[in-house]
């Protein structure tokens, strides 16, 4: 079992075979996201991991670990997990799935350690996902994006404008990618800020898939979005009915 430690953060490789297969690829891509606006980062990464059938290869241990675990078909699920898989014959993907947020006391160390480590193991590019407040939409564009100075490709959609901010752990991942000269792209689809937004996550997945020539089905995400929107409409109709004056209908039930 291999371990990388820096200050209070430990990265433990639990599946050496998968890890070495990841490093053997001509191009190694690192992806991650967090439970920010619309939970877009988290939904996007977990969807990619599931649909590309990535295998669990390690965990991240912090000093202030969230005191909660769950289980899935593969066993115990820890708060911060590493998965790897082949995207194409020449490209491999490593995903850091953040089921929880790192404690605020060590978020800087968390981001610093993770980005320093992925650059040391041969990662060529990183792609991060988050949500962008839909109130800042100016046209019919679906997303905004930001990239570090080492990233050379451009997206068709507009970049994030000066004066707007990325905040939280996603900002720290982007900052340390710039510091350690890791080519990194941040994909920010417009999202609802008050609820999970699988439609925005679908846009992020499709953008990532197009960028790397991958085939990732997003129909499940759009169906989840439809069900959420139907439920919201139903709740709004119930609310309007409850607020209607007594004379608005023939009978009033108490």
Secondary structure as the mmCIF struct_conf table of DSSP 4:
data_model
#
loop_
_struct_conf.conf_type_id
_struct_conf.id
_struct_conf.beg_label_comp_id
_struct_conf.beg_label_asym_id
_struct_conf.beg_label_seq_id
_struct_conf.end_label_comp_id
_struct_conf.end_label_asym_id
_struct_conf.end_label_seq_id
STRN STRN1 UNK A 2 UNK A 6
TURN_TY1_P TURN_TY1_P1 UNK A 7 UNK A 8
STRN STRN2 UNK A 9 UNK A 13
BEND BEND1 UNK A 14 UNK A 14
HELX_RH_AL_P HELX_RH_AL_P1 UNK A 16 UNK A 23
TURN_TY1_P TURN_TY1_P2 UNK A 24 UNK A 24
BEND BEND2 UNK A 25 UNK A 26
STRN STRN3 UNK A 27 UNK A 33
BEND BEND3 UNK A 35 UNK A 35
HELX_RH_3T_P HELX_RH_3T_P1 UNK A 37 UNK A 39
HELX_RH_AL_P HELX_RH_AL_P2 UNK A 40 UNK A 51
TURN_TY1_P TURN_TY1_P3 UNK A 52 UNK A 53
STRN STRN4 UNK A 55 UNK A 61
TURN_TY1_P TURN_TY1_P4 UNK A 63 UNK A 64
BEND BEND4 UNK A 67 UNK A 67
STRN STRN5 UNK A 70 UNK A 72
TURN_TY1_P TURN_TY1_P5 UNK A 73 UNK A 74
STRN STRN6 UNK A 75 UNK A 77
BEND BEND5 UNK A 79 UNK A 79
STRN STRN7 UNK A 80 UNK A 86
BEND BEND6 UNK A 87 UNK A 90
STRN STRN8 UNK A 91 UNK A 98
BEND BEND7 UNK A 99 UNK A 100
HELX_LH_PP_P HELX_LH_PP_P1 UNK A 101 UNK A 103
HELX_RH_3T_P HELX_RH_3T_P2 UNK A 104 UNK A 106
HELX_RH_AL_P HELX_RH_AL_P3 UNK A 107 UNK A 120
TURN_TY1_P TURN_TY1_P6 UNK A 121 UNK A 122
STRN STRN9 UNK A 125 UNK A 133
HELX_RH_3T_P HELX_RH_3T_P3 UNK A 134 UNK A 136
BEND BEND8 UNK A 139 UNK A 140
STRN STRN10 UNK A 143 UNK A 147
TURN_TY1_P TURN_TY1_P7 UNK A 149 UNK A 150
BEND BEND9 UNK A 156 UNK A 157
HELX_LH_PP_P HELX_LH_PP_P2 UNK A 158 UNK A 158
STRN STRN11 UNK A 159 UNK A 159
HELX_LH_PP_P HELX_LH_PP_P3 UNK A 160 UNK A 161
TURN_TY1_P TURN_TY1_P8 UNK A 162 UNK A 163
BEND BEND10 UNK A 168 UNK A 168
HELX_RH_AL_P HELX_RH_AL_P4 UNK A 169 UNK A 179
TURN_TY1_P TURN_TY1_P9 UNK A 180 UNK A 181
STRN STRN12 UNK A 183 UNK A 191
BEND BEND11 UNK A 193 UNK A 195
HELX_RH_AL_P HELX_RH_AL_P5 UNK A 198 UNK A 212
TURN_TY1_P TURN_TY1_P10 UNK A 213 UNK A 213
HELX_RH_AL_P HELX_RH_AL_P6 UNK A 219 UNK A 243
BEND BEND12 UNK A 244 UNK A 244
HELX_RH_3T_P HELX_RH_3T_P4 UNK A 246 UNK A 248
BEND BEND13 UNK A 249 UNK A 250
#
